[in-house]
Amino acid sequence: MNISQANLGVIYISLCIFLWSLLGIFVKFAQSNLDHYQYMFYSSIVSFLSLLILAIFNKSATKVFSYSKKILLVLFALGFLDFIFYLLLYYGYHNGNSLEVLVIQYTWPIFIVVLSLIILKEDFTKRKLFAVILGFIGVGLVITKGDISSLSFKSIDVLLIVMLSAFCFALFSVLSKKVTINATNAVMVYFFAASIYSFISMQTFSNFTVPQGKDWISILVNGILINGISYVFWIKGLKIFDASKVAPFTFIIPILSAFFLILVFDEPILLVYFIGLAFVIAAGLINSLKLKDD
């Protein structure tokens, strides 16, 4: 059976969206025996190895050795941002309410708007301003739980760390636009760098621990599928569709993630979480959709 390019693109993007929506679940699964430093180390190693195998299969791995020192330095710097993003995000899922963390995590499109104005010198429009305002209203609703008088500063500490992780991912995304090398190789180097950084952080702030049986399941699924193969699906999908057409569909991810987290874990659910999530998703959609007056 022949599948059209358009349908194949839909399959790639759909698989990527589904896999990325599972992140919170598998991070929570491994939190009983591993801290976020240990989980980051093992996940990074598995992601790097899975992408290395893919690069070897595609016969692109050897090209890494031809890159200049400047390019490798840039890739390692971007790998550090990616490492910080995941490390802080894993910390959030390990120590905070999953639904709160999920909403704050998806502030990265809002930060991309701000950073694109500063770094890429993109035009500032009323639509972008409206998107930023909507996004931060959503964040404020989640942090305060809709009631400023009931503010929990312990919870805010975790959520601010997650917000910092979202900022790092946004900065990583904006700066990555300047990288023109093979995408699979670039992601492979990112995770190789992350493996080094995570090993150093684990040795400094935690200790070396061999994962238990169920932890390996989470590590392998996260490393191979959620952080590894999903990037390949994403890249293949973007080769078929314009990024501007694909971007709005990524906001299905937090909706699916919220559904899975509620389905799997017994965590308190507040209506304000979903109101905040709606604001954050609306902000991302407003910024992603192309309008005639832009």
Buried (B, 14 or more C-beta within 10 A) or exposed (E): EEEEEEEBBBBBBBBBBBBBBBBBBBBBBBBEBBBBBBBBBBBBBBBBBBBBBBBEEEEBBEEBEEBEEEBBEBBBEBBBBBBBBBBBBBBBBBBBBBBBBBBBBBBBBBBBBBBBBEEEEBEEBEBBEBBBEBBBBBBEBBBBBBEEEEEEEEBEEBBBBBBBBBBBBBBBBBBBEEBEBBBBBBBBBBBBBBBBBBBEBBEEEBEEBEBEEEBBBBBBBBBBBBBBBBBBBBBBBBEBBEEEBBBBBBBBBBBBBBEBBBEBBEEEEBEBBBBBBBBBBBBBBBBBEEEEEE
